[in-house]
């Protein structure tokens, strides 16, 4: 291996380590689930409209 190959290996490893560190640091921590109080997400009624009275 010559000096250029060693330089490319070091640069590639450094960039990979920086990308992984950035992904870890950008990951939100301590977040809670949006629908934590719901037990059955399929049964959610998302409509705000009131049913028509016959």
MMTF fields as JSON, N, C-alpha, C and O atoms, coordinates in Angstrom:
{
  "mmtfVersion": "1.0.0",
  "mmtfProducer": "UNKNOWN",
  "numBonds": 215,
  "numAtoms": 216,
  "numGroups": 54,
  "numChains": 1,
  "numModels": 1,
  "chainsPerModel": [1],
  "groupsPerChain": [54],
  "chainIdList": ["A"],
  "bondAtomList": [4, 2, 8, 6, 12, 10, 16, 14, 20, 18, 24, 22, 28, 26, 32, 30, 36, 34, 40, 38, 44, 42, 48, 46, 52, 50, 56, 54, 60, 58, 64, 62, 68, 66, 72, 70, 76, 74, 80, 78, 84, 82, 88, 86, 92, 90, 96, 94, 100, 98, 104, 102, 108, 106, 112, 110, 116, 114, 120, 118, 124, 122, 128, 126, 132, 130, 136, 134, 140, 138, 144, 142, 148, 146, 152, 150, 156, 154, 160, 158, 164, 162, 168, 166, 172, 170, 176, 174, 180, 178, 184, 182, 188, 186, 192, 190, 196, 194, 200, 198, 204, 202, 208, 206, 212, 210],
  "bondOrderList": [1, 1, 1, 1, 1, 1, 1, 1, 1, 1, 1, 1, 1, 1, 1, 1, 1, 1, 1, 1, 1, 1, 1, 1, 1, 1, 1, 1, 1, 1, 1, 1, 1, 1, 1, 1, 1, 1, 1, 1, 1, 1, 1, 1, 1, 1, 1, 1, 1, 1, 1, 1, 1],
  "groupList": [{"groupName": "UNK", "atomNameList": ["N", "CA", "C", "O"], "elementList": ["N", "C", "C", "O"], "formalChargeList": [0, 0, 0, 0], "bondAtomList": [1, 0, 2, 1, 3, 2], "bondOrderList": [1, 1, 2], "singleLetterCode": "X", "chemCompType": "L-PEPTIDE LINKING"}],
  "groupTypeList": [0, 0, 0, 0, 0, 0, 0, 0, 0, 0, 0, 0, 0, 0, 0, 0, 0, 0, 0, 0, 0, 0, 0, 0, 0, 0, 0, 0, 0, 0, 0, 0, 0, 0, 0, 0, 0, 0, 0, 0, 0, 0, 0, 0, 0, 0, 0, 0, 0, 0, 0, 0, 0, 0],
  "groupIdList": [1, 2, 3, 4, 5, 6, 7, 8, 9, 10, 11, 12, 13, 14, 15, 16, 17, 18, 19, 20, 21, 22, 23, 24, 25, 26, 27, 28, 29, 30, 31, 32, 33, 34, 35, 36, 37, 38, 39, 40, 41, 42, 43, 44, 45, 46, 47, 48, 49, 50, 51, 52, 53, 54],
  "secStructList": [7, 7, 2, 2, 2, 2, 2, 2, 2, 2, 2, 2, 2, 2, 2, 2, 2, 2, 2, 2, 2, 2, 2, 2, 2, 2, 1, 7, 7, 1, 7, 7, 7, 6, 6, 6, 6, 7, 1, 7, 4, 4, 4, 7, 7, 7, 7, 7, 7, 7, 7, 7, 7, 7],
  "xCoordList": [0.843, 0.0, 0.88, 1.862, 0.496, 1.282, 0.619, -0.41, 1.199, 0.733, -0.662, -1.444, -0.992, -2.308, -3.408, -4.464, -3.172, -4.163, -4.375, -5.505, -3.303, -3.412, -4.176, -4.996, -3.92, -4.634, -6.123, -6.956, -6.463, -7.875, -8.557, -9.719, -7.852, -8.421, -8.693, -9.759, -7.753, -7.923, -9.057, -9.869, -9.126, -10.195, -11.558, -12.521, -11.648, -12.906, -13.375, -14.558, -12.472, -12.823, -13.261, -14.214, -12.569, -12.915, -14.291, -15.083, -14.589, -15.899, -17.0, -18.058, -16.763, -17.762, -18.017, -19.169, -16.974, -17.127, -17.879, -18.706, -17.6, -18.301, -19.776, -20.619, -20.103, -21.501, -22.255, -23.374, -21.663, -22.321, -22.492, -23.542, -21.488, -21.596, -22.69, -23.435, -22.793, -23.848, -25.223, -26.153, -25.373, -26.671, -27.067, -28.237, -26.111, -26.399, -26.769, -27.69, -26.065, -26.334, -27.643, -28.266, -28.073, -29.309, -30.545, -31.666, -30.356, -31.492, -32.13, -31.447, -33.447, -34.084, -34.154, -34.408, -33.928, -33.991, -35.058, -35.299, -35.681, -36.681, -38.025, -38.841, -38.273, -39.566, -40.572, -40.207, -41.834, -42.871, -43.725, -43.761, -44.4, -45.232, -46.394, -46.964, -46.744, -47.814, -49.151, -49.945, -49.403, -50.66, -50.451, -50.935, -49.745, -49.434, -50.678, -50.747, -51.67, -52.853, -53.844, -54.739, -53.711, -54.624, -54.158, -52.965, -55.115, -54.752, -54.898, -54.164, -55.849, -56.088, -56.046, -57.034, -54.921, -54.823, -55.753, -56.028, -56.246, -57.145, -58.541, -59.257, -58.927, -60.265, -60.376, -61.428, -59.326, -59.381, -60.383, -60.445, -61.16, -62.076, -61.442, -61.482, -60.861, -60.126, -61.008, -60.535, -62.27, -63.139, -63.67, -64.095, -63.645, -64.171, -65.623, -66.248, -66.173, -67.547, -68.534, -68.291, -69.639, -70.689, -71.612, -71.852, -72.132, -73.048, -74.333, -74.785, -74.916, -76.155, -77.316, -77.402, -78.196, -79.356, -80.506, -80.855, -81.117, -82.205, -83.49, -84.489],
  "yCoordList": [-1.185, 0.0, 1.237, 1.339, 2.155, 3.385, 4.448, 4.191, 5.618, 6.684, 7.166, 7.53, 7.177, 7.641, 6.701, 7.158, 5.402, 4.442, 4.557, 4.471, 4.747, 4.903, 6.187, 6.197, 7.25, 8.509, 8.341, 8.874, 7.609, 7.371, 6.522, 6.758, 5.541, 4.715, 5.559, 5.448, 6.392, 7.245, 8.238, 8.454, 8.843, 9.806, 9.116, 9.653, 7.941, 7.216, 6.812, 6.937, 6.336, 5.962, 7.181, 7.105, 8.293, 9.513, 10.017, 10.385, 10.04, 10.511, 9.579, 10.041, 8.287, 7.334, 7.534, 7.52, 7.719, 7.936, 9.232, 9.28, 10.284, 11.555, 11.441, 12.022, 10.706, 10.529, 9.749, 10.119, 8.685, 7.897, 8.736, 8.675, 9.51, 10.363, 11.413, 11.708, 11.975, 12.945, 12.331, 12.956, 11.115, 10.438, 10.168, 10.306, 9.789, 9.523, 10.82, 10.834, 11.898, 13.159, 13.8, 14.521, 13.56, 14.144, 13.345, 13.831, 12.134, 11.305, 11.881, 12.063, 12.174, 12.741, 11.717, 10.534, 12.186, 11.295, 11.794, 12.997, 10.893, 11.258, 11.627, 12.262, 11.251, 11.554, 10.495, 9.357, 10.873, 9.909, 9.66, 10.47, 8.539, 8.16, 9.131, 9.57, 9.464, 10.419, 9.872, 10.605, 8.608, 7.982, 7.006, 5.875, 7.43, 6.532, 6.16, 5.062, 7.06, 6.767, 5.875, 5.315, 5.729, 4.901, 3.449, 3.163, 2.54, 1.131, 0.465, -0.473, 0.943, 0.34, 1.435, 2.147, 1.585, 2.668, 2.488, 3.459, 1.279, 1.052, 1.602, 2.012, 1.616, 2.029, 3.536, 4.002, 4.306, 5.747, 6.404, 6.079, 7.319, 8.108, 9.48, 10.298, 9.732, 10.972, 12.096, 13.226, 11.835, 12.852, 13.737, 13.243, 15.044, 16.0, 16.352, 17.079, 15.859, 16.17, 15.413, 14.27, 16.059, 15.432, 14.655, 15.09, 13.514, 12.743, 13.519, 14.273, 13.325, 14.018, 13.43, 12.214, 14.285, 13.847, 13.653, 14.591, 12.446, 12.205, 12.908, 12.803],
  "zCoordList": [0.0, 0.0, 0.0, 0.736, -0.841, -0.868, 0.008, 0.633, 0.05, 0.941, 0.554, 1.432, -0.73, -1.158, -0.675, -0.239, -0.747, -0.279, 1.228, 1.709, 1.957, 3.407, 3.735, 4.652, 3.009, 3.219, 2.934, 3.667, 1.88, 1.562, 2.624, 2.953, 3.162, 4.231, 5.464, 6.068, 5.839, 7.017, 6.795, 7.694, 5.617, 5.318, 5.32, 5.867, 4.719, 4.688, 6.071, 6.39, 6.88, 8.251, 9.061, 9.836, 8.883, 9.62, 9.231, 10.099, 7.94, 7.481, 7.975, 8.403, 7.918, 8.413, 9.898, 10.331, 10.677, 12.117, 12.399, 13.309, 11.628, 11.828, 11.471, 12.154, 10.417, 10.023, 11.096, 11.454, 11.608, 12.661, 13.923, 14.563, 14.285, 15.469, 15.275, 16.209, 14.079, 13.799, 13.876, 14.386, 13.378, 13.444, 14.891, 15.249, 15.714, 17.123, 17.839, 18.656, 17.542, 18.223, 17.771, 18.551, 16.545, 16.04, 16.42, 16.271, 16.904, 17.284, 18.54, 19.548, 18.495, 19.684, 20.814, 20.588, 22.008, 23.161, 24.114, 24.211, 24.8, 25.776, 25.172, 25.84, 23.942, 23.339, 23.74, 24.036, 23.749, 24.073, 22.838, 21.912, 22.844, 21.715, 21.573, 22.572, 20.349, 20.095, 20.575, 21.164, 20.333, 20.705, 21.869, 21.821, 22.896, 23.999, 24.795, 25.347, 24.865, 25.663, 24.931, 25.563, 23.632, 22.847, 22.895, 22.791, 23.055, 23.1, 21.741, 21.432, 20.913, 19.611, 18.543, 18.36, 17.833, 16.846, 15.655, 14.949, 15.409, 14.277, 14.593, 13.68, 15.845, 16.237, 16.48, 16.916, 16.211, 16.43, 15.499, 14.314, 16.031, 15.217, 15.053, 15.971, 13.899, 13.691, 13.183, 13.067, 12.875, 12.341, 13.456, 14.5, 13.234, 14.205, 13.898, 14.67, 12.796, 12.41, 13.285, 13.672, 13.589, 14.375, 13.44, 12.314, 13.888, 13.027, 12.794, 13.657, 11.615, 11.263, 12.06, 12.235, 12.535, 13.298, 12.321, 11.603, 12.268, 11.296, 11.681, 10.969]
}
